[in-house]
Amino acid sequence: MDHADLVAELSEIEKMTPAERIALARERRRIQLRNWDEREKQMTPTLPRHQRLKFSPEVALLEATSRGDSVEGIIYKSYSGLEV
């Protein structure tokens, strides 16, 4: 619904009881969710990204130490055989 439709319908909505307003709001939300679901199904799926960035152990160690993460730095040293 666009704005003009909602404004035109406003006088009718003001005459409704609170229960009727709630029922109308629920119905509109149901329609909104159904439309959203249909659009989601029509969208083309994005291709999964397989290419990942890989850093050398030296760069990973430098980054870990710059963050102050000594545990990660020790792990990188022990698994990569780096001499520090």
Backbone as CSV, one residue per row, in Angstrom:
resi,resn,N_x,N_y,N_z,CA_x,CA_y,CA_z,C_x,C_y,C_z
1,MET,0.840,-1.178,0.000,0.000,0.000,0.000,0.884,1.240,0.000
2,ASP,0.453,2.226,-0.720,1.208,3.464,-0.704,0.564,4.466,0.254
3,HIS,1.195,5.588,0.399,0.769,6.580,1.381,-0.644,7.095,1.103
4,ALA,-0.969,7.332,-0.143,-2.296,7.863,-0.484,-3.398,6.890,-0.071
5,ASP,-3.170,5.596,-0.263,-4.156,4.591,0.147,-4.351,4.602,1.663
6,LEU,-3.253,4.712,2.384,-3.339,4.715,3.845,-4.069,5.951,4.365
7,VAL,-3.802,7.101,3.760,-4.476,8.333,4.187,-5.965,8.249,3.887
8,ALA,-6.313,7.689,2.729,-7.724,7.561,2.364,-8.455,6.615,3.306
9,GLU,-7.747,5.629,3.828,-8.358,4.628,4.688,-8.382,5.052,6.160
10,LEU,-7.716,6.123,6.488,-7.561,6.542,7.874,-8.887,6.788,8.587
11,SER,-9.851,7.386,7.910,-11.140,7.660,8.562,-11.854,6.363,8.938
12,GLU,-11.726,5.332,8.104,-12.337,4.034,8.422,-11.633,3.378,9.606
13,ILE,-10.328,3.491,9.642,-9.558,2.872,10.717,-9.875,3.534,12.057
14,GLU,-10.091,4.842,12.047,-10.403,5.545,13.292,-11.730,5.091,13.887
15,LYS,-12.622,4.581,13.066,-13.929,4.115,13.542,-13.873,2.689,14.089
16,MET,-12.790,1.978,13.832,-12.676,0.580,14.258,-12.420,0.479,15.758
17,THR,-12.789,-0.664,16.292,-12.464,-0.956,17.687,-10.983,-1.337,17.761
18,PRO,-10.397,-1.273,18.940,-8.990,-1.672,19.059,-8.730,-3.104,18.583
19,ALA,-9.654,-4.007,18.850,-9.479,-5.399,18.413,-9.474,-5.488,16.889
20,GLU,-10.328,-4.711,16.238,-10.367,-4.720,14.771,-9.087,-4.117,14.189
21,ARG,-8.585,-3.080,14.840,-7.330,-2.473,14.382,-6.173,-3.460,14.494
22,ILE,-6.150,-4.186,15.597,-5.091,-5.177,15.790,-5.192,-6.275,14.739
23,ALA,-6.411,-6.730,14.466,-6.605,-7.769,13.454,-6.160,-7.268,12.079
24,LEU,-6.485,-6.022,11.757,-6.071,-5.445,10.478,-4.550,-5.337,10.397
25,ALA,-3.936,-4.911,11.489,-2.476,-4.792,11.513,-1.813,-6.154,11.346
26,ARG,-2.361,-7.164,12.002,-1.800,-8.516,11.864,-1.935,-9.027,10.435
27,GLU,-3.074,-8.781,9.820,-3.291,-9.222,8.442,-2.313,-8.520,7.497
28,ARG,-2.124,-7.235,7.695,-1.189,-6.496,6.836,0.240,-6.980,7.046
29,ARG,0.584,-7.285,8.273,1.929,-7.803,8.541,2.112,-9.170,7.903
30,ARG,1.068,-10.002,7.927,1.122,-11.311,7.281,1.360,-11.148,5.779
31,ILE,0.660,-10.200,5.172,0.826,-9.929,3.741,2.238,-9.415,3.463
32,GLN,2.708,-8.526,4.326,4.047,-7.976,4.161,5.104,-9.081,4.223
33,LEU,4.986,-9.991,5.173,5.941,-11.090,5.298,5.862,-12.049,4.120
34,ARG,4.652,-12.301,3.629,4.492,-13.176,2.469,5.155,-12.548,1.241
35,ASN,4.941,-11.248,1.036,5.569,-10.557,-0.095,7.086,-10.574,0.026
36,TRP,7.580,-10.370,1.239,9.016,-10.396,1.459,9.581,-11.784,1.157
37,ASP,8.867,-12.815,1.576,9.310,-14.185,1.330,9.356,-14.482,-0.164
38,GLU,8.356,-14.012,-0.903,8.339,-14.216,-2.350,9.513,-13.503,-3.016
39,ARG,9.819,-12.287,-2.574,10.963,-11.565,-3.141,12.265,-12.278,-2.828
40,GLU,12.379,-12.809,-1.626,13.584,-13.545,-1.251,13.783,-14.763,-2.143
41,LYS,12.703,-15.457,-2.463,12.800,-16.649,-3.299,13.175,-16.290,-4.729
42,GLN,12.763,-15.109,-5.195,13.047,-14.702,-6.565,14.462,-14.167,-6.742
43,MET,15.083,-13.767,-5.664,16.437,-13.229,-5.758,17.404,-14.329,-6.158
44,THR,18.389,-13.962,-6.957,19.392,-14.942,-7.339,20.322,-15.169,-6.155
45,PRO,20.620,-16.416,-5.872,21.496,-16.686,-4.727,22.917,-16.196,-5.015
46,THR,23.548,-15.680,-4.002,24.926,-15.233,-4.163,25.844,-16.445,-4.145
47,LEU,26.860,-16.369,-4.945,27.812,-17.468,-5.009,28.686,-17.464,-3.758
48,PRO,28.967,-18.639,-3.229,29.822,-18.684,-2.042,31.240,-18.233,-2.397
49,ARG,31.840,-17.538,-1.473,33.195,-17.053,-1.692,34.174,-18.109,-1.193
50,HIS,34.990,-18.612,-2.098,35.935,-19.659,-1.719,37.333,-19.109,-1.487
51,GLN,37.655,-18.034,-2.166,38.994,-17.502,-2.045,39.133,-16.758,-0.724
52,ARG,40.065,-17.190,0.069,40.317,-16.564,1.362,41.739,-16.001,1.366
53,LEU,41.898,-14.981,2.123,43.204,-14.368,2.261,44.022,-15.194,3.237
54,LYS,45.247,-15.525,2.861,46.118,-16.292,3.744,47.396,-15.493,3.958
55,PHE,47.759,-15.354,5.216,48.953,-14.610,5.562,50.063,-15.572,5.935
56,SER,51.272,-15.137,5.698,52.417,-15.958,6.089,52.496,-15.987,7.616
57,PRO,53.156,-16.997,8.177,53.261,-17.079,9.645,53.934,-15.849,10.254
58,GLU,54.878,-15.246,9.515,55.555,-14.055,10.031,54.569,-12.903,10.216
59,VAL,53.694,-12.711,9.243,52.705,-11.635,9.308,51.697,-11.923,10.418
60,ALA,51.281,-13.177,10.547,50.332,-13.545,11.599,50.943,-13.314,12.977
61,LEU,52.227,-13.644,13.121,52.908,-13.420,14.393,53.012,-11.929,14.694
62,LEU,53.363,-11.144,13.696,53.467,-9.696,13.873,52.126,-9.100,14.289
63,GLU,51.052,-9.539,13.656,49.720,-9.034,13.978,49.317,-9.448,15.392
64,ALA,49.608,-10.692,15.774,49.251,-11.170,17.113,50.015,-10.406,18.188
65,THR,51.287,-10.153,17.947,52.063,-9.420,18.949,51.665,-7.951,19.007
66,SER,51.262,-7.378,17.882,50.830,-5.975,17.913,49.529,-5.817,18.697
67,ARG,48.709,-6.879,18.717,47.482,-6.860,19.514,47.762,-7.187,20.973
68,GLY,48.958,-7.660,21.238,49.283,-8.054,22.604,48.779,-9.446,22.934
69,ASP,48.513,-10.243,21.913,47.997,-11.596,22.116,49.181,-12.553,22.171
70,SER,49.764,-12.681,23.345,50.963,-13.502,23.472,50.672,-14.979,23.267
71,VAL,49.489,-15.436,23.644,49.142,-16.853,23.482,49.109,-17.214,22.004
72,GLU,48.443,-16.384,21.195,48.383,-16.664,19.763,49.773,-16.572,19.142
73,GLY,50.573,-15.634,19.615,51.936,-15.507,19.109,52.761,-16.741,19.397
74,ILE,52.619,-17.292,20.587,53.349,-18.510,20.952,52.895,-19.677,20.088
75,ILE,51.594,-19.775,19.840,51.074,-20.854,18.997,51.645,-20.744,17.591
76,TYR,51.672,-19.553,17.019,52.219,-19.381,15.673,53.703,-19.719,15.635
77,LYS,54.435,-19.328,16.670,55.857,-19.643,16.695,56.077,-21.147,16.753
78,SER,55.313,-21.827,17.593,55.550,-23.254,17.777,55.137,-24.063,16.553
79,TYR,54.054,-23.677,15.871,53.598,-24.450,14.719,54.325,-24.095,13.430
80,SER,54.842,-22.906,13.335,55.465,-22.519,12.076,56.976,-22.678,12.102
81,GLY,57.542,-22.899,13.260,58.985,-23.072,13.357,59.748,-21.770,13.198
82,LEU,59.115,-20.663,13.506,59.779,-19.371,13.381,60.845,-19.218,14.454
83,GLU,61.930,-18.587,14.087,62.978,-18.264,15.044,62.789,-16.816,15.449
84,VAL,62.608,-16.592,16.740,62.389,-15.226,17.214,63.529,-14.808,18.099
